[in-house]
Amino acid sequence: MESLYHQTNKQIHEVQTHMGQLEKADAQSIHLVENEIQARIDQIFSSLERLEILTSKEPPNRRQNAKLRVDQLKYDCQHLQTALKNFQHRRYTREQQDREREELLSRTFTTNGAQKKILDVANMLGMSNTVMRLIEKRAFQDKFIMIGGMVVTCIIMVLAVKYLT
């Protein structure tokens, strides 16, 4: 049991040093380092399971101390697993933000983007260019009718308030 305990403890320290390398790794080798760390953590968990079995076979006077030592190793290993998952989550979020930033930078913005889309849809529906020009002219005329109606309504309300009060 002692040799397995020391071997597992040594593996945990090796994983901790690899976690430091993970921060410094370049984009190409980062996945390899992550996979290596995950494999080592899995190996540590299997050693911990064997240590738990061996702990139950220890004499009663040493069992409590051995169980505490194994629990400490288990806690350290879970901490490493959580740290790896947090690192992977941060990396994934950073990569997603980079992709979104690149997508936004590559997108061209136009002032009449909605109008262009409407014209594209109308073309797909088979409307001719003359019909689309008539629709645009009518929309322009409707805007003036709406503004005129609002002005007339405001004038009527002001006159009603002025003469009724």
Buried (B, 14 or more C-beta within 10 A) or exposed (E): BEEBBEEBBEBBEEBBEBBEEBEEBEEEEBEEBBEBBBEBBEEBBEBBEEBBEBBEEBEEEEEEEBBEBBBEBBEBBEEBBEBBEEBBEEBEEEEEEEEEEEEEEEEEEEEEEEEEEBBEEBEEEEBEEEEBEEBEEEEEEEEEEEEEEEEEEEEEEEEEEEEEE
